[in-house]
């Protein structure tokens, strides 16, 4: 089905709200909105990819339907986030290719108990202790329980 900009009652859909904000930024009516971007790794598993500025929007046909497309730019240090936004350094973010390799290596399950539910990408050597986000060897899959138990310890 198409991705409409408005509901039947005339109120904007979520895509419609993003579209309006992007148009407003493109037309220099307002500053670009800061948005948090999450990546879907698989059903029920999302990872935070950072803070981005919403700068443009358009609709285009795709596989027989009309879909919304958005242009985002990475929010760098000179872009102030809202107070509720989590500040995450880009070097702390785990690149998509590393996530894919870790997922494949760990077979989509917690390395400690084998659970396939509520998984987290975890730094073997915590980022706070100098661990890298860019190497497959320093990232593992843990279920939420084991990730919370581990905290910032090196095991």
PAZAPA-4460 file (N, C-alpha, C; in steps of 0.05 Angstrom, whole numbers, plus 32768, in hexadecimal, padded with zeros to 4 digits):
% residues 155
    n_x    n_y    n_z   ca_x   ca_y   ca_z    c_x    c_y    c_z   seq   type   mol
   8011   7FE8   8000   8000   8000   8000   8012   8019   8000     1      X     A
   8007   802F   7FF6   8015   8048   7FF6   801A   8051   8013     2      X     A
   802D   8063   8016   8033   806F   802F   8027   808C   802E     3      X     A
   800E   808F   8038   8000   80A9   8036   800C   80BD   804A     4      X     A
   8009   80D6   8043   8012   80EC   8055   7FFD   80F4   8069     5      X     A
   7FE4   80ED   8063   7FCE   80F5   8075   7FBB   80DD   807A     6      X     A
   7FB0   80DC   8092   7F9B   80C9   8099   7F81   80D1   808C     7      X     A
   7F6D   80BF   808D   7F53   80C5   8081   7F46   80DE   808D     8      X     A
   7F4C   80E3   80A7   7F40   80FA   80B4   7F4F   8114   80AF     9      X     A
   7F65   8113   809F   7F74   812B   8097   7F8C   8131   80A9    10      X     A
   7F90   8122   80BE   7FA8   8127   80CF   7FC0   8119   80C2    11      X     A
   7FD8   8124   80C6   7FEF   8118   80BA   7FF6   80FD   80C6    12      X     A
   7FFF   80EA   80B5   800A   80D1   80BE   8026   80D6   80CA    13      X     A
   8032   80C2   80D5   804E   80C5   80DE   8060   80CE   80C7    14      X     A
   805D   80C1   80B0   806C   80C9   8098   8065   80E6   8091    15      X     A
   804C   80ED   8093   8043   8108   808D   8050   811D   809F    16      X     A
   8053   8116   80B9   8060   8129   80CB   807E   812C   80C5    17      X     A
   808B   8116   80BF   80A7   8118   80B6   80AA   8128   809D    18      X     A
   8098   8122   808A   8098   812F   8070   8095   814E   8073    19      X     A
   8082   8156   8084   807E   8173   8089   8096   8180   8096    20      X     A
   80A3   8172   80A9   80BA   817D   80B6   80D2   817F   80A3    21      X     A
   80D5   816B   8091   80EA   816C   807E   80E6   8182   8069    22      X     A
   80CD   8185   8060   80C7   819B   804D   80CC   81B6   8059    23      X     A
   80C5   81B9   8072   80C9   81D2   8080   80E7   81D9   8082    24      X     A
   80F7   81C4   8087   8114   81C9   8088   8120   81CF   806D    25      X     A
   8116   81C0   8059   8120   81C4   803D   811A   81E0   8034    26      X     A
   8103   81EB   803B   80FA   8206   8033   8105   821C   8046    27      X     A
   8117   8214   8058   8123   8227   806B   810E   8235   807C    28      X     A
   80F8   8228   8082   80E4   8233   8094   80EA   822D   80B1    29      X     A
   80F7   8216   80B5   80FF   820E   80D0   811A   81FF   80CE    30      X     A
   8127   81FD   80E5   8140   81ED   80E6   8139   81CF   80E3    31      X     A
   814B   81BF   80D7   8145   81A3   80D5   8140   8196   80F0    32      X     A
   812D   8184   80F1   8127   8175   810A   813D   8161   810F    33      X     A
   8144   815E   8128   8156   8149   8130   8146   8130   8136    34      X     A
   814E   8119   8129   813F   8100   812D   8153   80EA   8134    35      X     A
   814A   80D8   8146   815A   80C1   814C   8153   80AC   8137    36      X     A
   8168   809E   812E   8164   808A   8119   816B   806E   8124    37      X     A
   8159   805C   8120   815D   8040   8129   815D   802E   8110    38      X     A
   816C   8019   8111   816E   8006   80FB   8161   7FEC   8104    39      X     A
   8150   7FE1   80F3   8144   7FC7   80F9   8157   7FB1   80EF    40      X     A
   8161   7FA2   8102   8174   7F8C   80FC   8164   7F73   80F3    41      X     A
   814E   7F6E   8102   813B   7F59   80FB   8122   7F5E   810C    42      X     A
   810D   7F4F   8109   80F4   7F54   8116   80F8   7F56   8134    43      X     A
   80F0   7F6D   813F   80F2   7F72   815C   810D   7F7B   8166    44      X     A
   8121   7F7E   8154   813B   7F86   815C   8143   7F9F   814D    45      X     A
   8146   7FB5   815D   814D   7FCF   8152   8166   7FD9   8160    46      X     A
   8177   7FE7   8151   818F   7FF2   815D   8190   8010   8157    47      X     A
   819A   8020   8169   819C   803D   8166   81B4   8044   8154    48      X     A
   81AF   8054   8140   81C4   805B   812D   81CD   8078   8130    49      X     A
   81C1   8088   8142   81CA   80A3   8146   81B5   80B8   8141    50      X     A
   81BE   80D1   8144   81AD   80E8   8141   81B2   80F4   8125    51      X     A
   819C   80FA   8116   819E   8104   80FC   818B   811C   80F9    52      X     A
   8191   812D   80E5   8180   8144   80DE   816F   813C   80C6    53      X     A
   8155   8142   80C8   8141   813C   80B3   8141   8154   80A0    54      X     A
   814C   8151   8087   8150   8168   8076   8140   8168   805C    55      X     A
   8134   8152   8054   8125   8151   803B   8113   8139   803B    56      X     A
   80FE   813B   802A   80EB   8125   8027   80DF   8125   800B    57      X     A
   80D7   810E   8001   80C9   810C   7FE7   80BB   80F2   7FE7    58      X     A
   80A9   80EF   7FD3   809B   80D5   7FCF   80A3   80CB   7FB4    59      X     A
   80A6   80B0   7FB2   80AD   80A4   7F98   80A1   8089   7F97    60      X     A
   809C   8080   7F7E   8091   8065   7F7A   80A6   804F   7F80    61      X     A
   809D   803A   7F8D   80AE   8023   7F93   809D   800A   7F93    62      X     A
   80A3   7FF8   7F81   8095   7FDE   7F7F   8076   7FE2   7F7E    63      X     A
   806D   7FF5   7F6E   8051   7FFA   7F6A   8043   800A   7F80    64      X     A
   8051   8016   7F92   8044   8026   7FA6   8054   8040   7FA9    65      X     A
   8048   8054   7FB5   8054   806E   7FBA   805F   806E   7FD7    66      X     A
   807A   8072   7FD9   8086   8071   7FF4   8094   808C   7FFA    67      X     A
   8097   8091   8014   80A5   80A9   801D   80C2   80A4   8020    68      X     A
   80D2   80B7   8018   80EF   80B5   801B   80F8   80CE   802A    69      X     A
   810C   80CB   803B   8116   80E1   804B   8134   80E3   8049    70      X     A
   813E   80FB   8048   815B   8100   8048   8164   8109   8063    71      X     A
   8177   80FB   806E   8181   8101   8089   819F   8108   8087    72      X     A
   81A8   8119   8098   81C4   8120   809A   81CD   811A   80B7    73      X     A
   81E4   810F   80BA   81EE   8109   80D5   81F0   8123   80E4    74      X     A
   81E6   8123   80FC   81E8   813A   810E   8204   813A   811A    75      X     A
   8214   814E   8114   822E   814F   811F   822F   8160   8138    76      X     A
   8246   8165   8143   8249   8172   815D   823C   818D   815F    77      X     A
   8239   819C   8148   822E   81B7   814A   8210   81B7   814A    78      X     A
   8203   81A0   8148   81E6   819F   8148   81DE   8198   8165    79      X     A
   81CE   81A9   8171   81C6   81A4   818D   81AE   8191   818D    80      X     A
   81B0   817C   819D   819A   816A   81A0   8187   8174   81B6    81      X     A
   816E   816C   81B5   815C   8173   81CA   8166   8166   81E4    82      X     A
   815F   8171   81FA   8169   8166   8214   8163   8149   8217    83      X     A
   814C   8140   820D   8145   8124   8211   8154   8111   81FE    84      X     A
   8162   811D   81E9   8170   810C   81D6   8189   8101   81E4    85      X     A
   818F   80E8   81DE   81A6   80DA   81E9   81BE   80E3   81D8    86      X     A
   81D3   80EC   81E4   81EB   80F3   81D5   81FC   80DB   81D2    87      X     A
   8201   80D3   81B9   8211   80BB   81B3   8226   80C4   81A0    88      X     A
   823F   80BE   81A6   8255   80C5   8194   8254   80B1   817D    89      X     A
   825A   80BB   8165   8258   80AA   814D   826C   8093   814F    90      X     A
   8282   8096   815D   8296   8081   815F   828B   806A   8171    91      X     A
   8277   8070   8181   826C   805B   8193   8258   804A   8183    92      X     A
   824D   8054   816E   8239   8046   815E   8246   802E   8150    93      X     A
   8238   8018   814F   8243   8000   8142   823A   8001   8125    94      X     A
   824D   8000   8112   8246   8001   80F6   8234   7FE9   80EE    95      X     A
   8223   7FEE   80DA   8210   7FDA   80D1   821E   7FC0   80C8    96      X     A
   8234   7FC3   80BA   8243   7FAB   80B1   824D   7F9A   80C8    97      X     A
   8256   7FA8   80DD   825F   7F99   80F5   8248   7F8B   8102    98      X     A
   8231   7F98   8103   8219   7F8B   810F   8211   7F72   80FF    99      X     A
   8212   7F74   80E5   820B   7F5D   80D4   821E   7F46   80D9   100      X     A
   8238   7F4B   80DA   824C   7F36   80DE   8248   7F29   80FA   101      X     A
   8243   7F3A   810E   823F   7F2F   8129   8226   7F1E   812A   102      X     A
   8211   7F28   811E   81F8   7F19   811D   81FC   7EFD   8110   103      X     A
   820A   7EFD   80FA   8210   7EE4   80EC   8221   7ED2   80FD   104      X     A
   8237   7EDD   8108   8249   7ECD   8119   823B   7EC1   8131   105      X     A
   822B   7ED2   813F   821E   7EC9   8158   8203   7EBB   8152   106      X     A
   81FD   7EB8   8139   81E5   7EA9   8130   81CB   7EB4   813C   107      X     A
   81CB   7ECF   813F   81B2   7EDC   8148   81A9   7ED3   8164   108      X     A
   81BB   7ECE   8176   81B4   7EC6   8191   81C9   7ECF   81A5   109      X     A
   81C0   7ED1   81BE   81D2   7ED8   81D4   81E9   7EC5   81D6   110      X     A
   8201   7ECF   81D7   8218   7EBD   81D8   821A   7EAF   81F3   111      X     A
   820C   7EB8   8207   820D   7EAB   8222   81F8   7E96   8227   112      X     A
   81DF   7E9C   821D   81C9   7E89   8224   81BA   7E7F   820B   113      X     A
   81C0   7E8B   81F4   81B2   7E81   81DB   8197   7E8E   81D6   114      X     A
   818F   7EA0   81E7   8175   7EAD   81E3   8174   7EBD   81C9   115      X     A
   815D   7EBD   81BC   8159   7ECC   81A3   8147   7EE4   81A8   116      X     A
   8141   7EEA   81C1   812F   7F00   81C8   813E   7F18   81D3   117      X     A
   8135   7F30   81CD   813F   7F49   81D8   815D   7F4A   81D9   118      X     A
   8169   7F47   81C1   8186   7F47   81BF   8192   7F63   81BC   119      X     A
   81AB   7F65   81C6   81B9   7F7F   81C6   81D5   7F79   81BA   120      X     A
   81DF   7F8D   81AB   81FB   7F8C   81A3   820C   7F97   81BB   121      X     A
   821F   7F87   81C4   822E   7F8E   81DC   824C   7F8F   81D5   122      X     A
   825A   7FA3   81E1   8277   7FA5   81DF   8284   7F91   81F2   123      X     A
   8295   7F7F   81E8   82A4   7F6D   81F9   82B5   7F7D   820C   124      X     A
   82C6   7F8F   8201   82D4   7FA3   8211   82C3   7FBC   820F   125      X     A
   82B7   7FC4   8225   82A4   7FDA   8224   82B0   7FF4   8217   126      X     A
   829E   8002   8209   82A7   801B   81FC   82B3   802E   8211   127      X     A
   82A7   802E   8229   82B0   8040   823E   82CC   8039   8248   128      X     A
   82D5   8021   8240   82F0   8019   8248   8303   8016   8230   129      X     A
   82FB   8024   821A   830C   8025   8203   8306   8011   81ED   130      X     A
   82F0   8001   81F1   82E9   7FED   81DD   82DF   7FFA   81C3   131      X     A
   82E5   7FED   81AD   82DD   7FF7   8192   82C2   7FED   818A   132      X     A
   82B4   7FFF   817B   829A   7FF7   816F   829D   7FEE   8153   133      X     A
   82B5   7FF1   8148   82B9   7FEC   812B   82C4   7FD0   8125   134      X     A
   82CA   7FC0   8139   82D5   7FA6   8134   82C1   7F90   813C   135      X     A
   82BE   7F7C   812B   82AB   7F66   8131   82B4   7F57   814A   136      X     A
   82CE   7F55   814F   82D8   7F46   8166   82D1   7F53   8181   137      X     A
   82CA   7F6C   8181   82C3   7F79   819A   82A5   7F7C   819F   138      X     A
   8295   7F71   818D   8278   7F73   818F   826C   7F56   8191   139      X     A
   8258   7F53   81A2   824B   7F3A   81A5   822D   7F3E   81AA   140      X     A
   821D   7F29   81A6   8201   7F2B   81AB   81FB   7F20   81C7   141      X     A
   81ED   7F30   81D7   81E4   7F27   81F2   81C6   7F2C   81F4   142      X     A
   81B8   7F1B   8203   819C   7F21   820A   819C   7F38   821E   143      X     A
   8186   7F44   8222   8184   7F5B   8234   818D   7F54   8250   144      X     A
   8186   7F3D   825A   818D   7F35   8275   81AB   7F33   8278   145      X     A
   81B9   7F26   8265   81D6   7F24   8268   81E4   7F3E   8262   146      X     A
   81D9   7F4F   8251   81E5   7F69   824C   81E3   7F7A   8265   147      X     A
   81CC   7F7A   8272   81C9   7F8A   828A   81DB   7F7F   82A1   148      X     A
   81DE   7F65   82A3   81F0   7F59   82B7   820D   7F61   82B2   149      X     A
   8215   7F61   8299   8231   7F67   8292   8238   7F84   8298   150      X     A
   8226   7F96   8292   822A   7FB3   8295   8243   7FBB   8286   151      X     A
   8256   7FC9   8294   826F   7FD2   8286   8287   7FC1   828E   152      X     A
   8282   7FA9   8296   8298   7F97   829E   82A4   7F89   8286   153      X     A
   82BD   7F81   8288   82CA   7F71   8274   82C8   7F54   827E   154      X     A
   82BC   7F42   826E   82BA   7F26   8277   82CC   7F15   8267   155      X     A
***
